[in-house]
Amino acid sequence: MAGLAIAAAITPRGPDGSPTPTPAGKIGVLSIGMCNAQLEFSGADQFPNDAFLRRANGQVPGDPNPDRAKDSNVVLVDAAKAGKGAAQWANLGDDAWSRAMDKITAAGLSAAQIQVVWMEHAQQQPTGDFQTSEQSLQGYITTIAKNVLTEFPNCKIIFVSTRTQSYVAIGSIYDHNPEPYAYETGFANKLTIQAQTDQTDLCFDDPTHFYSCSPVVAPYICWGPYSWINGLTLRSDGKTWNCSDLQPDDWVHPTSCGVHKVADQLLAFFETSPIATTWYLNKNTSSMTIGSLNYTVCPGSPLTVQFCTDVSGGTGSLRYSWDFDDGDFDYDNPTPTKSFPSRGIYNVHLTVGDSAGNHAQATIAITSP
């Protein structure tokens, strides 16, 4: 697959962009988007201990079991910014891009070292029906993807995620990005990815040569974690999105609880996705083994299973991250329960990490009739 081949080629690079051995070489991972993306990735000034960046770096004060999965040569940079919606990021002249470069420089990196981008985009005060709004956002995302390659010529992969649910509907005075537009961000992402795989736009450099359109104008684009949850209705992984997950002054921006939930998904994603683990995970210094990865079928319909695993080796506390192969992820849970309502074969990936940064991985196929 193209994505796996591209991920395997990601390697630490020096400031001039040339492959450089560690520790001098770095792999830059950049976030771009609006206020929600900023809160979820770094926490901004509000929730840094709940957001992805500090937790992925194992730097949460007082954490008795910090996450050590990330390789120290992977440098996380948050350039998402409140007030910078999709229209602003689609404009290379907007100061969102110069601010992103300032953030990269402050992290000790150059533009040539950015190889991965995670982005979550939405339109400010969107209007129009479903087709109009999703096509408008798709157009912006398409331009943003091209802008990414223009600004960061060594960027190989863009991961896209959805907005979280808003408890604000059309007509509310809080119209930053109300429903159903927050939900529809997923369709705009899907259309963008589909255009690339259909080779109708966004040509990318495919080392497998399965995709052969030219000229190359964008990195490879694929799904990150799917963050939208339908309120108190249980998602297939058992998660909900509660009133307490949103700030009551606007019901759009996440609270510390909401940030923590999204960051859990990001942590599990980077620690389990086959398109991330080859370059993201730390190198083992001692042996860990997953002896077995099994599941028990729960009664009822659709197919619902509970997973369990047996691990040998490792130092200190263990952490379990899961990729259910459908956009859902679970973090720090040794025995998750998951429903598979759609027919198909799901390759469920597990990564178990210890307190020293070692890890073990396993995959099991689930067939949903």
Residue frames as qw, qx, qy, qz and C-alpha x, y, z in Angstrom:
[[0.000, 0.887, 0.462, 0.000, 0.00, 0.00, 0.00],
 [0.355, 0.689, -0.034, 0.631, 1.14, 3.51, -0.77],
 [0.407, -0.831, 0.089, -0.368, 0.63, 4.79, 2.77],
 [0.885, -0.418, 0.136, 0.157, 2.74, 2.06, 4.33],
 [0.761, 0.284, 0.084, 0.577, 5.55, 2.59, 1.82],
 [0.103, 0.795, -0.028, 0.598, 5.50, 6.33, 2.43],
 [0.624, -0.747, 0.107, -0.202, 5.54, 5.88, 6.21],
 [0.925, -0.176, 0.097, 0.322, 8.47, 3.46, 5.97],
 [0.601, 0.467, 0.045, 0.647, 10.48, 6.11, 4.09],
 [0.224, -0.918, 0.016, -0.327, 10.06, 8.79, 6.77],
 [0.801, -0.060, -0.282, 0.525, 13.45, 9.26, 8.40],
 [0.352, -0.796, -0.118, 0.478, 15.13, 11.86, 10.62],
 [0.534, 0.655, 0.171, 0.507, 16.35, 14.86, 8.64],
 [0.451, -0.260, -0.164, 0.838, 18.74, 17.71, 9.31],
 [0.099, 0.682, 0.232, -0.686, 17.88, 21.41, 8.99],
 [0.152, 0.423, -0.513, -0.731, 18.68, 21.33, 5.27],
 [0.816, 0.203, 0.031, -0.541, 16.25, 18.45, 4.77],
 [0.544, 0.406, -0.730, -0.081, 18.83, 15.78, 4.05],
 [0.894, -0.320, -0.305, -0.074, 18.54, 12.40, 5.85],
 [0.087, 0.660, -0.547, 0.507, 20.59, 12.75, 9.02],
 [0.588, -0.151, -0.768, 0.205, 21.35, 10.13, 11.68],
 [0.525, -0.799, -0.183, -0.228, 19.98, 10.66, 15.14],
 [0.059, -0.668, -0.616, 0.414, 20.23, 12.48, 17.47],
 [0.074, -0.307, 0.162, 0.935, 20.85, 15.43, 15.12],
 [0.190, -0.178, -0.684, -0.681, 18.16, 14.36, 12.67],
 [0.298, 0.210, 0.586, -0.723, 14.53, 15.10, 13.54],
 [0.025, -0.408, -0.810, -0.419, 11.05, 14.18, 12.31],
 [0.147, 0.067, 0.235, -0.959, 8.79, 17.21, 12.61],
 [0.059, -0.510, -0.847, -0.138, 5.05, 16.66, 13.20],
 [0.039, -0.012, 0.053, -0.998, 2.99, 19.82, 12.79],
 [0.116, 0.592, 0.779, -0.167, -0.63, 20.54, 13.71],
 [0.039, -0.019, -0.195, -0.980, -2.67, 23.12, 11.81],
 [0.195, -0.560, -0.776, -0.216, -6.28, 24.18, 12.13],
 [0.233, -0.702, -0.116, -0.663, -8.53, 26.33, 14.25],
 [0.324, -0.585, 0.454, -0.589, -9.11, 26.78, 17.98],
 [0.928, -0.211, 0.136, -0.276, -10.42, 23.28, 18.65],
 [0.878, 0.317, -0.255, 0.255, -7.40, 21.73, 16.98],
 [0.194, 0.632, -0.460, 0.593, -5.13, 23.96, 19.06],
 [0.604, -0.486, 0.358, -0.521, -6.84, 22.96, 22.30],
 [0.989, -0.032, 0.049, -0.135, -6.73, 19.26, 21.45],
 [0.792, 0.420, -0.281, 0.343, -3.13, 19.18, 20.26],
 [0.420, 0.313, -0.449, 0.724, -1.41, 21.43, 22.80],
 [0.357, -0.620, -0.623, 0.316, -4.12, 22.68, 25.14],
 [0.129, 0.793, 0.060, 0.593, -3.09, 26.28, 24.36],
 [0.050, 0.411, -0.530, 0.740, -2.88, 28.10, 27.70],
 [0.677, -0.322, 0.046, -0.661, -5.95, 26.35, 29.09],
 [0.933, -0.184, 0.207, -0.228, -5.49, 22.59, 29.18],
 [0.354, 0.669, -0.650, -0.067, -1.85, 21.65, 28.41],
 [0.260, -0.325, 0.879, -0.234, -1.84, 18.69, 30.80],
 [0.701, 0.272, 0.570, -0.331, -4.87, 17.11, 29.11],
 [0.605, 0.697, -0.169, -0.346, -3.87, 17.73, 25.49],
 [0.959, 0.258, -0.042, 0.106, -1.86, 15.51, 23.19],
 [0.473, 0.723, -0.366, 0.345, 1.51, 17.29, 23.02],
 [0.229, -0.645, 0.584, -0.436, 2.55, 17.31, 26.66],
 [0.869, -0.169, 0.382, -0.264, 1.18, 13.83, 27.27],
 [0.900, 0.420, -0.075, 0.093, 2.94, 12.42, 24.19],
 [0.349, 0.692, -0.469, 0.423, 6.18, 13.98, 25.42],
 [0.731, -0.290, -0.560, 0.261, 5.69, 12.36, 28.84],
 [0.277, 0.234, -0.270, 0.892, 5.84, 15.78, 30.49],
 [0.468, -0.663, -0.325, -0.486, 2.63, 16.00, 32.52],
 [0.018, -0.490, 0.609, -0.624, 3.63, 17.12, 36.03],
 [0.508, -0.218, 0.615, -0.562, 2.90, 14.52, 38.69],
 [0.851, 0.192, -0.277, -0.403, 1.91, 11.80, 36.19],
 [0.649, -0.455, 0.604, -0.079, 2.84, 8.49, 37.90],
 [0.707, 0.111, 0.653, 0.246, 2.88, 6.66, 34.56],
 [0.224, 0.705, -0.204, -0.641, 3.99, 9.05, 31.79],
 [0.860, 0.473, 0.188, -0.045, 3.64, 7.93, 28.20],
 [0.348, -0.636, 0.543, 0.425, 7.08, 6.97, 26.83],
 [0.782, 0.351, 0.506, 0.090, 5.99, 5.59, 23.46],
 [0.459, 0.888, 0.011, -0.004, 7.18, 8.46, 21.26],
 [0.786, 0.131, -0.008, 0.604, 10.70, 8.45, 19.85],
 [0.322, -0.719, -0.112, 0.606, 12.68, 11.42, 21.13],
 [0.273, -0.143, 0.465, 0.830, 13.58, 12.38, 17.56],
 [0.002, -0.621, -0.662, -0.421, 9.93, 13.02, 16.76],
 [0.123, -0.171, -0.276, 0.938, 9.29, 16.69, 17.53],
 [0.043, 0.689, 0.719, 0.075, 5.69, 17.86, 17.95],
 [0.114, -0.078, 0.008, 0.990, 4.82, 21.44, 16.97],
 [0.144, 0.677, 0.702, -0.170, 1.40, 23.03, 17.43],
 [0.122, -0.044, 0.243, 0.961, 0.61, 25.73, 14.86],
 [0.127, -0.633, -0.709, -0.283, -3.18, 25.53, 15.06],
 [0.128, -0.031, -0.231, 0.964, -4.65, 28.85, 16.13],
 [0.144, 0.639, 0.647, -0.390, -7.92, 30.29, 17.36],
 [0.265, 0.773, 0.064, -0.573, -9.63, 32.33, 14.67],
 [0.104, 0.485, -0.694, -0.522, -7.83, 30.58, 11.83],
 [0.792, 0.255, 0.444, -0.334, -10.52, 28.67, 9.99],
 [0.751, 0.188, 0.542, 0.327, -10.18, 26.76, 6.74],
 [0.420, 0.873, 0.183, 0.167, -10.45, 29.91, 4.62],
 [0.186, -0.921, 0.336, 0.064, -7.47, 31.46, 6.38],
 [0.632, -0.364, 0.640, 0.243, -5.29, 28.35, 6.01],
 [0.701, 0.488, 0.473, 0.216, -6.24, 28.15, 2.33],
 [0.268, 0.951, -0.033, 0.151, -4.61, 31.55, 1.84],
 [0.814, 0.032, -0.179, 0.552, -0.81, 31.30, 1.78],
 [0.198, 0.551, -0.107, 0.803, -0.65, 35.02, 2.44],
 [0.600, -0.713, -0.172, -0.318, -2.45, 34.69, 5.77],
 [0.028, -0.696, 0.601, -0.393, -0.29, 35.13, 8.85],
 [0.925, -0.242, 0.197, -0.215, -1.34, 31.64, 9.98],
 [0.911, 0.311, -0.118, 0.243, 1.55, 30.36, 7.86],
 [0.293, 0.662, -0.409, 0.556, 4.17, 32.81, 9.11],
 [0.571, -0.556, 0.376, -0.472, 3.07, 32.05, 12.66],
 [0.998, -0.027, 0.038, -0.039, 3.45, 28.33, 11.91],
 [0.700, 0.490, -0.295, 0.429, 7.00, 28.98, 10.76],
 [0.135, -0.685, 0.422, -0.578, 7.70, 30.89, 13.97],
 [0.839, -0.359, 0.257, -0.317, 6.45, 27.91, 15.98],
 [0.953, 0.229, -0.103, 0.169, 8.64, 25.54, 13.98],
 [0.406, 0.631, -0.379, 0.542, 11.70, 27.70, 14.53],
 [0.423, -0.625, 0.377, -0.537, 10.95, 27.99, 18.24],
 [0.954, -0.186, 0.174, -0.155, 10.89, 24.18, 18.43],
 [0.403, -0.591, 0.624, 0.316, 14.39, 24.04, 16.97],
 [0.659, 0.276, 0.664, 0.220, 13.30, 22.80, 13.56],
 [0.057, 0.321, -0.396, -0.859, 13.33, 24.05, 9.98],
 [0.703, 0.335, 0.025, -0.627, 10.57, 23.84, 7.39],
 [0.548, 0.414, -0.692, -0.224, 12.58, 21.08, 5.67],
 [0.055, 0.161, -0.932, 0.320, 12.20, 18.85, 8.76],
 [0.600, 0.142, 0.390, -0.684, 8.40, 18.86, 8.78],
 [0.118, 0.142, -0.910, -0.371, 7.39, 15.47, 7.40],
 [0.167, -0.453, -0.875, -0.031, 3.95, 14.89, 8.92],
 [0.214, -0.172, 0.084, -0.958, 0.97, 17.22, 9.39],
 [0.059, -0.465, -0.870, 0.154, -2.14, 16.57, 11.45],
 [0.109, -0.061, -0.075, -0.989, -4.98, 18.92, 10.65],
 [0.027, 0.563, 0.807, -0.178, -8.54, 19.52, 11.72],
 [0.035, 0.013, 0.202, 0.979, -10.35, 22.20, 9.76],
 [0.109, 0.664, 0.727, -0.141, -13.75, 23.85, 9.82],
 [0.152, 0.528, 0.287, 0.785, -15.38, 26.93, 8.34],
 [0.055, -0.232, -0.473, 0.848, -16.22, 29.90, 10.49],
 [0.415, 0.430, 0.312, -0.739, -19.93, 30.68, 10.48],
 [0.118, 0.001, 0.848, 0.516, -20.73, 28.27, 7.62],
 [0.548, 0.352, 0.214, -0.728, -23.92, 28.55, 5.59],
 [0.495, 0.329, -0.607, -0.527, -25.74, 26.59, 2.94],
 [0.938, -0.088, 0.003, -0.334, -27.14, 23.11, 2.58],
 [0.846, -0.334, 0.390, 0.142, -25.23, 19.88, 3.08],
 [0.801, 0.370, 0.253, 0.397, -23.80, 19.61, -0.44],
 [0.237, 0.897, -0.045, 0.369, -22.84, 23.27, -0.62],
 [0.432, -0.830, 0.322, -0.140, -21.09, 23.35, 2.75],
 [0.856, -0.262, 0.395, 0.204, -19.18, 20.09, 2.39],
 [0.723, 0.507, 0.206, 0.422, -17.98, 20.96, -1.11],
 [0.042, 0.941, -0.133, 0.307, -16.90, 24.39, 0.09],
 [0.597, -0.686, 0.416, -0.020, -14.88, 22.89, 2.95],
 [0.893, 0.093, 0.339, 0.280, -13.46, 20.24, 0.61],
 [0.513, 0.774, 0.033, 0.371, -12.21, 23.01, -1.65],
 [0.222, -0.893, 0.320, -0.227, -10.47, 24.70, 1.23],
 [0.800, -0.409, 0.434, 0.065, -8.89, 21.44, 2.46],
 [0.833, 0.406, 0.217, 0.306, -7.66, 20.68, -1.05],
 [0.289, 0.864, -0.143, 0.387, -5.94, 24.06, -1.25],
 [0.505, -0.764, 0.367, -0.163, -4.52, 23.68, 2.26],
 [0.921, -0.109, 0.328, 0.181, -2.99, 20.32, 1.33],
 [0.668, 0.595, 0.069, 0.442, -1.26, 21.94, -1.63],
 [0.083, -0.910, 0.213, -0.345, -0.10, 24.79, 0.60],
 [0.792, -0.534, 0.295, 0.025, 1.44, 22.27, 2.99],
 [0.868, 0.134, 0.245, 0.412, 3.69, 20.85, 0.28],
 [0.350, 0.819, 0.005, 0.455, 4.60, 24.35, -0.90],
 [0.303, -0.854, 0.276, -0.319, 5.69, 25.39, 2.59],
 [0.592, -0.487, 0.637, -0.084, 7.13, 22.03, 3.69],
 [0.597, 0.497, -0.507, -0.374, 8.61, 20.23, 0.67],
 [0.228, 0.253, -0.933, 0.114, 9.59, 17.13, 2.68],
 [0.571, -0.015, 0.506, -0.646, 6.12, 16.60, 4.14],
 [0.126, 0.098, -0.936, -0.313, 5.01, 13.09, 3.19],
 [0.233, -0.437, -0.867, -0.044, 1.73, 12.55, 5.05],
 [0.293, -0.256, 0.137, -0.911, -1.27, 14.62, 6.10],
 [0.152, -0.327, -0.915, 0.183, -3.61, 13.07, 8.68],
 [0.282, -0.330, -0.166, -0.886, -7.11, 14.60, 8.74],
 [0.099, -0.297, -0.861, 0.400, -9.55, 14.46, 11.64],
 [0.154, -0.674, -0.562, -0.453, -13.11, 15.66, 12.11],
 [0.219, -0.481, 0.251, -0.811, -14.50, 18.28, 14.42],
 [0.046, -0.193, -0.888, 0.415, -16.01, 17.15, 17.69],
 [0.089, -0.662, -0.696, -0.265, -19.75, 17.51, 18.10],
 [0.031, -0.191, 0.171, -0.966, -21.12, 20.95, 18.85],
 [0.017, -0.504, -0.816, 0.282, -24.17, 21.37, 21.06],
 [0.154, 0.537, 0.060, -0.827, -25.08, 24.46, 19.08],
 [0.506, 0.468, 0.698, 0.196, -27.53, 24.33, 16.18],
 [0.224, 0.339, 0.370, 0.835, -28.09, 26.66, 13.24],
 [0.244, -0.753, -0.366, -0.489, -29.70, 29.89, 14.38],
 [0.644, -0.613, -0.277, 0.364, -27.93, 30.08, 17.73],
 [0.006, 0.988, -0.155, -0.006, -26.04, 33.22, 18.65],
 [0.467, -0.572, 0.635, 0.226, -23.00, 30.93, 19.00],
 [0.824, 0.530, 0.110, -0.166, -22.41, 30.20, 15.34],
 [0.217, -0.681, 0.632, 0.300, -18.66, 29.47, 15.22],
 [0.313, 0.236, -0.846, -0.361, -19.21, 26.05, 13.67],
 [0.633, -0.081, 0.445, -0.628, -22.62, 24.69, 14.66],
 [0.378, 0.120, 0.912, 0.100, -24.32, 21.43, 13.86],
 [0.974, 0.013, 0.219, 0.054, -24.81, 19.94, 11.38],
 [0.469, 0.820, -0.319, 0.078, -21.67, 21.57, 9.96],
 [0.327, -0.638, 0.686, -0.123, -19.35, 20.10, 12.61],
 [0.804, 0.039, 0.589, -0.079, -20.57, 16.62, 11.66],
 [0.736, 0.664, 0.124, -0.032, -20.20, 17.38, 7.96],
 [0.033, -0.821, 0.552, 0.143, -16.45, 18.02, 8.30],
 [0.625, -0.191, 0.752, 0.078, -16.08, 14.26, 8.04],
 [0.705, 0.564, 0.428, 0.026, -17.67, 14.23, 4.60],
 [0.279, 0.931, -0.225, -0.074, -15.38, 17.01, 3.40],
 [0.342, -0.598, 0.718, 0.102, -12.37, 14.97, 4.56],
 [0.714, 0.137, 0.686, 0.026, -13.75, 11.88, 2.84],
 [0.606, 0.772, 0.189, -0.039, -14.27, 13.70, -0.45],
 [0.053, 0.884, -0.453, -0.105, -10.73, 15.09, -0.32],
 [0.480, -0.365, 0.793, 0.085, -9.21, 11.66, 0.26],
 [0.721, 0.395, 0.568, -0.035, -11.43, 10.16, -2.44],
 [0.454, 0.878, -0.082, -0.129, -10.29, 12.75, -5.00],
 [0.103, -0.726, 0.671, 0.110, -6.69, 11.80, -4.30],
 [0.548, -0.111, 0.829, 0.027, -7.24, 8.05, -4.53],
 [0.658, 0.607, 0.438, -0.078, -9.32, 8.52, -7.72],
 [0.531, -0.122, 0.345, 0.764, -6.37, 10.53, -9.10],
 [0.209, 0.804, 0.453, 0.323, -8.61, 13.43, -10.04],
 [0.032, -0.908, 0.146, -0.392, -6.65, 15.90, -7.87],
 [0.524, -0.741, 0.387, -0.164, -3.94, 16.18, -5.22],
 [0.876, 0.319, -0.336, 0.130, -1.35, 13.96, -6.94],
 [0.534, -0.754, 0.379, -0.056, 1.25, 12.68, -4.49],
 [0.294, 0.596, -0.746, -0.037, 4.59, 10.92, -4.68],
 [0.929, -0.166, 0.171, -0.284, 3.81, 7.19, -4.46],
 [0.134, -0.603, 0.774, 0.140, 6.93, 5.02, -4.10],
 [0.598, 0.086, 0.796, -0.042, 4.91, 1.93, -5.07],
 [0.087, 0.206, -0.547, -0.806, 3.88, 3.60, -8.37],
 [0.160, 0.457, 0.874, -0.032, 0.34, 2.27, -7.99],
 [0.162, 0.901, 0.315, -0.250, -0.85, 5.87, -8.21],
 [0.619, 0.041, 0.348, 0.703, 0.75, 7.54, -11.16],
 [0.202, 0.906, 0.324, 0.181, -0.89, 10.93, -11.67],
 [0.528, -0.186, -0.005, 0.828, 1.31, 13.99, -11.99],
 [0.384, 0.479, -0.550, 0.566, 2.55, 16.54, -11.21],
 [0.508, -0.380, -0.663, 0.398, 2.94, 15.99, -7.47],
 [0.073, -0.620, -0.070, -0.778, 1.11, 18.81, -5.68],
 [0.608, -0.582, 0.154, -0.518, 0.35, 17.46, -2.19],
 [0.129, -0.345, 0.899, -0.236, 1.45, 14.94, 0.44],
 [0.371, -0.217, -0.886, -0.176, -0.36, 11.64, 0.86],
 [0.408, -0.285, 0.217, -0.840, -3.65, 12.31, 2.71],
 [0.498, -0.198, -0.841, -0.077, -5.32, 9.78, 4.99],
 [0.565, -0.688, -0.270, -0.366, -7.59, 9.57, 8.00],
 [0.082, 0.323, -0.692, 0.640, -6.47, 10.35, 11.50],
 [0.003, -0.292, -0.878, 0.380, -8.80, 9.57, 14.40],
 [0.206, -0.521, -0.537, -0.631, -12.50, 10.28, 13.90],
 [0.118, 0.028, -0.562, 0.818, -13.48, 12.61, 16.75],
 [0.470, -0.191, -0.105, -0.855, -17.19, 13.30, 16.20],
 [0.108, -0.184, -0.950, 0.229, -19.47, 11.44, 18.64],
 [0.307, -0.488, -0.495, -0.650, -23.25, 11.72, 18.69],
 [0.427, -0.573, 0.173, -0.678, -23.72, 13.14, 22.16],
 [0.536, -0.347, 0.649, -0.413, -24.93, 10.62, 24.74],
 [0.937, 0.246, -0.042, -0.243, -25.56, 7.94, 22.10],
 [0.685, -0.449, 0.525, 0.233, -22.92, 5.27, 22.59],
 [0.438, 0.654, -0.525, -0.324, -20.50, 5.08, 19.70],
 [0.931, 0.115, -0.332, -0.102, -19.42, 1.62, 18.60],
 [0.543, 0.265, -0.606, 0.518, -16.43, 1.88, 20.94],
 [0.485, -0.571, -0.614, 0.249, -18.67, 2.86, 23.88],
 [0.294, -0.125, -0.157, 0.935, -17.65, 6.52, 23.94],
 [0.034, 0.841, 0.540, 0.026, -20.00, 9.46, 24.43],
 [0.280, 0.294, -0.009, 0.914, -19.71, 13.24, 24.09],
 [0.286, -0.650, -0.651, 0.269, -21.28, 14.91, 27.11],
 [0.025, -0.956, -0.160, -0.244, -22.28, 18.46, 28.02],
 [0.583, -0.757, 0.179, 0.236, -19.32, 18.43, 30.41],
 [0.732, 0.033, 0.370, 0.571, -17.02, 17.94, 27.40],
 [0.295, 0.614, 0.310, 0.663, -17.92, 21.40, 26.05],
 [0.194, -0.103, -0.318, 0.922, -17.43, 24.87, 27.46],
 [0.079, 0.654, 0.734, -0.168, -20.85, 26.24, 28.48],
 [0.022, 0.640, 0.028, -0.768, -20.17, 29.76, 27.23],
 [0.379, 0.472, -0.418, -0.677, -20.42, 28.60, 23.61],
 [0.843, 0.077, 0.480, -0.229, -20.96, 24.77, 23.55],
 [0.738, 0.645, -0.198, -0.026, -18.36, 24.49, 20.75],
 [0.285, 0.655, -0.635, 0.294, -14.92, 24.52, 22.38],
 [0.796, -0.197, -0.568, 0.066, -13.93, 21.49, 24.49],
 [0.532, -0.788, 0.223, -0.216, -13.36, 21.56, 28.24],
 [0.130, -0.593, 0.793, -0.055, -10.43, 19.77, 29.85],
 [0.690, 0.041, 0.696, -0.195, -12.55, 16.58, 29.78],
 [0.742, 0.632, 0.155, -0.161, -13.26, 16.97, 26.07],
 [0.258, 0.807, -0.530, -0.042, -9.63, 17.77, 25.29],
 [0.407, -0.411, 0.808, -0.111, -8.53, 14.68, 27.23],
 [0.790, 0.277, 0.516, -0.181, -10.90, 12.46, 25.22],
 [0.650, 0.751, -0.095, -0.069, -9.63, 13.70, 21.87],
 [0.025, 0.756, -0.651, 0.057, -6.00, 13.51, 23.03],
 [0.682, -0.175, 0.698, -0.132, -6.59, 9.87, 24.04],
 [0.809, 0.511, 0.282, -0.068, -7.61, 9.18, 20.45],
 [0.392, 0.852, -0.345, 0.030, -4.55, 10.96, 19.07],
 [0.312, -0.604, 0.726, -0.099, -2.19, 9.11, 21.40],
 [0.762, 0.052, 0.640, -0.086, -3.69, 5.74, 20.51],
 [0.701, 0.703, 0.065, -0.102, -3.65, 6.64, 16.81],
 [0.274, 0.817, -0.506, 0.043, 0.05, 7.50, 16.62],
 [0.361, -0.479, 0.782, -0.167, 0.96, 4.51, 18.78],
 [0.664, 0.108, 0.729, -0.125, -1.00, 1.92, 16.76],
 [0.660, 0.684, 0.067, -0.301, -1.67, 3.06, 13.19],
 [0.847, 0.041, 0.338, 0.408, 0.57, 1.17, 10.73],
 [0.452, 0.733, 0.134, 0.490, 1.10, 4.46, 8.89],
 [0.185, -0.902, 0.196, -0.339, 2.59, 6.03, 12.03],
 [0.835, -0.527, 0.154, 0.034, 4.25, 3.39, 14.19],
 [0.867, 0.245, 0.003, 0.434, 7.29, 2.82, 11.97],
 [0.378, 0.510, -0.138, 0.760, 8.58, 6.36, 12.60],
 [0.386, -0.718, 0.012, -0.579, 6.72, 7.43, 15.76],
 [0.872, -0.475, -0.102, -0.054, 7.46, 4.67, 18.27],
 [0.291, -0.795, 0.532, -0.031, 10.55, 4.59, 20.46],
 [0.631, 0.383, -0.675, -0.013, 13.24, 2.01, 19.81],
 [0.883, -0.433, -0.135, -0.121, 13.21, -0.95, 22.17],
 [0.066, 0.695, -0.655, 0.288, 16.01, -1.36, 24.67],
 [0.270, -0.164, 0.914, -0.255, 14.65, -4.59, 26.17],
 [0.193, -0.120, -0.873, -0.431, 12.33, -7.33, 25.02],
 [0.502, 0.152, 0.460, -0.716, 8.55, -7.27, 25.27],
 [0.114, -0.030, -0.902, -0.415, 6.24, -9.89, 23.80],
 [0.660, 0.013, 0.139, -0.738, 2.50, -10.16, 23.29],
 [0.240, -0.138, 0.961, 0.002, 1.95, -13.85, 23.86],
 [0.123, 0.456, 0.860, 0.193, -1.68, -13.84, 22.80],
 [0.230, 0.130, 0.016, -0.964, -4.32, -11.42, 21.57],
 [0.042, -0.324, -0.937, -0.123, -7.85, -12.78, 21.88],
 [0.338, -0.126, 0.023, -0.932, -11.44, -11.67, 22.12],
 [0.143, 0.291, 0.909, -0.263, -14.75, -12.87, 23.53],
 [0.156, -0.352, -0.544, -0.746, -17.97, -12.39, 21.60],
 [0.206, 0.113, 0.542, -0.807, -20.61, -10.59, 23.64],
 [0.249, 0.476, 0.843, 0.001, -24.30, -11.53, 23.28],
 [0.247, 0.785, 0.283, -0.493, -26.57, -9.49, 21.03],
 [0.572, 0.454, 0.423, 0.537, -26.25, -7.74, 17.70],
 [0.708, 0.609, -0.358, -0.024, -24.28, -6.19, 16.03],
 [0.858, 0.042, -0.359, 0.364, -21.07, -8.12, 16.54],
 [0.250, -0.869, 0.263, -0.338, -19.59, -6.92, 19.83],
 [0.860, 0.040, -0.404, 0.309, -16.38, -8.28, 21.29],
 [0.424, -0.877, 0.221, -0.038, -14.20, -7.73, 24.33],
 [0.663, 0.554, -0.443, 0.239, -10.47, -7.98, 23.82],
 [0.694, -0.677, 0.244, 0.034, -7.85, -9.39, 26.14],
 [0.632, 0.633, -0.406, 0.187, -4.13, -9.98, 25.82],
 [0.849, -0.474, 0.040, 0.231, -1.17, -11.56, 27.56],
 [0.345, 0.859, -0.287, 0.246, 2.13, -9.65, 27.71],
 [0.864, -0.347, -0.060, 0.361, 5.52, -10.80, 28.91],
 [0.562, 0.119, -0.002, 0.819, 8.50, -8.58, 29.65],
 [0.045, -0.800, -0.217, -0.557, 8.45, -4.84, 30.00],
 [0.374, 0.002, -0.494, 0.785, 9.42, -2.47, 32.78],
 [0.133, 0.142, 0.369, -0.909, 7.02, -0.91, 35.26],
 [0.509, 0.460, 0.499, -0.529, 3.43, -0.12, 34.33],
 [0.299, 0.149, 0.759, 0.558, 2.07, -1.13, 30.93],
 [0.360, 0.483, 0.142, -0.785, -0.17, 0.96, 28.67],
 [0.443, 0.267, 0.824, 0.230, -2.45, -0.52, 26.00],
 [0.273, 0.495, -0.122, -0.816, -3.36, 1.38, 22.80],
 [0.522, 0.299, 0.797, 0.055, -5.84, 0.03, 20.25],
 [0.251, 0.331, -0.383, -0.825, -6.65, 0.76, 16.60],
 [0.600, 0.249, 0.697, -0.303, -9.98, -0.80, 15.59],
 [0.292, 0.019, 0.722, 0.627, -9.44, -0.19, 11.87],
 [0.095, 0.684, 0.661, 0.293, -12.54, 1.98, 11.47],
 [0.055, 0.673, 0.019, 0.737, -11.45, 5.38, 12.78],
 [0.652, -0.703, -0.004, -0.284, -12.03, 4.48, 16.43],
 [0.500, 0.388, -0.628, 0.453, -9.18, 4.07, 18.91],
 [0.702, -0.681, -0.173, -0.120, -8.85, 3.22, 22.59],
 [0.324, 0.628, -0.479, 0.521, -6.11, 4.32, 24.96],
 [0.056, -0.365, 0.714, -0.594, -4.80, 2.93, 28.22],
 [0.793, -0.075, 0.221, -0.562, -7.34, 0.11, 28.37],
 [0.152, -0.336, 0.922, 0.117, -6.22, -3.56, 28.55],
 [0.214, 0.277, 0.937, 0.018, -9.71, -5.00, 27.87],
 [0.288, 0.240, -0.063, -0.925, -11.74, -2.70, 25.59],
 [0.463, 0.420, 0.773, -0.104, -15.17, -3.61, 24.24],
 [0.108, 0.375, -0.383, -0.837, -15.98, -2.74, 20.64],
 [0.658, 0.458, 0.543, -0.250, -18.95, -3.23, 18.30],
 [0.147, -0.226, 0.650, 0.711, -18.50, -3.80, 14.57],
 [0.533, 0.466, 0.460, -0.536, -21.90, -2.89, 13.03],
 [0.570, 0.649, -0.262, -0.429, -20.77, -2.91, 9.40],
 [0.975, 0.095, 0.186, 0.074, -19.92, -6.09, 7.54],
 [0.461, 0.792, -0.370, 0.152, -16.23, -6.57, 6.80],
 [0.860, -0.121, -0.274, 0.413, -12.83, -7.68, 8.03],
 [0.162, -0.949, 0.139, -0.230, -11.20, -5.41, 10.60],
 [0.745, 0.183, -0.414, 0.489, -7.49, -5.68, 11.37],
 [0.473, -0.868, -0.058, -0.138, -7.33, -4.60, 15.00],
 [0.581, 0.452, -0.412, 0.536, -3.88, -3.35, 16.03],
 [0.653, -0.747, -0.119, 0.034, -2.57, -3.35, 19.60],
 [0.459, 0.538, -0.427, 0.563, 0.53, -1.63, 20.94],
 [0.707, -0.669, -0.215, 0.088, 1.59, -2.23, 24.53],
 [0.364, 0.678, -0.328, 0.548, 4.19, 0.14, 25.95],
 [0.696, -0.445, -0.430, 0.364, 6.11, 0.12, 29.21],
 [0.264, -0.942, -0.084, 0.187, 7.48, 2.89, 31.42],
 [0.516, -0.481, 0.403, 0.583, 10.91, 2.68, 29.74],
 [0.354, 0.633, -0.276, -0.630, 9.62, 3.30, 26.21],
 [0.100, -0.131, 0.945, 0.283, 9.71, -0.30, 25.03],
 [0.661, 0.222, 0.093, -0.711, 6.76, -1.69, 23.13],
 [0.285, 0.030, 0.939, 0.191, 5.22, -4.82, 21.66],
 [0.475, 0.279, -0.161, -0.818, 2.71, -5.00, 18.82],
 [0.277, 0.137, 0.948, 0.069, 0.13, -7.48, 17.60],
 [0.437, 0.147, -0.263, -0.848, -2.75, -7.59, 15.11],
 [0.307, 0.193, 0.923, -0.131, -5.88, -9.72, 15.05],
 [0.211, -0.096, -0.554, -0.799, -8.50, -9.93, 12.29],
 [0.345, 0.297, 0.679, -0.575, -12.17, -9.57, 13.23],
 [0.070, -0.174, -0.740, -0.645, -14.77, -10.68, 10.67],
 [0.351, 0.259, 0.453, -0.778, -18.15, -9.03, 11.07],
 [0.277, 0.282, 0.879, 0.265, -20.84, -11.01, 9.26]]
